[in-house]
């Protein structure tokens, strides 16, 4: 039976499409694209002749069974998103899960991902990190998520739309303190690639005067280890004295 290929495509620079991704896209019989028009140019430049199907968050439910059917008929299926790795804040996760549980082979042809690209260029600790993708836009869910993040010791990576960048920076300043290390990666791999940091305060200052335009990935330093306060020390001392006295 067929094989599902999850294919990474560039997040900006077309030179980042791997030779293996090109070969797979040119060879498969079905290509599920987040947006067939967006990917049309890339695919025609590769002379990829597979059947193109749209595959996005609004038709996932009907498309997944169709794609599984194609796999069961021995077709090879590639899934691509508008940019980067499918399944990372993009459609793909459900298809991979269903294909795997139905017993089909699932192979990722790795490629660029804005989260890891921003992480390793931020200079912030990358040994342990979390990915939050897009935060809920408002309400209790957003607040709860921000509260969790504020005490998270690992580096955290976020995606955000340009018109929501300032509100996100403000929320992060409120919950984590404006002096927390932060690196904002803008337009990674593109002509106007830029890094703004090194703190939330510095990013706020920059984007309050320069209107945010383009694509943004944020890398937030983890919460520093808590040093015990004087209050905690005296409490501990009192308990020790109590133990000794008894
Ligand atoms: N699947 C993609 C990946 O692997 O990176 C992410 C898709 S998500 C819908 C799009 C978000 O990724 C953007 O809103 C932005 O936050 C981030 N992003 C994508 N390309 C970027 C780039 N060139 N520079 C900075 N951030 C980028």
Boltz pocket constraint, residues with backbone or C-beta under 6 A from the ligand:
constraints:
  - pocket:
      binder: B
      contacts: [[A, 11], [A, 12], [A, 81], [A, 83], [A, 84], [A, 85], [A, 86], [A, 87], [A, 88], [A, 89], [A, 90], [A, 112], [A, 113], [A, 114], [A, 115], [A, 158], [A, 159], [A, 160], [A, 161], [A, 185], [A, 186], [A, 187], [A, 188], [A, 189], [A, 190], [A, 215], [A, 216], [A, 217]]
      max_distance: 6.0
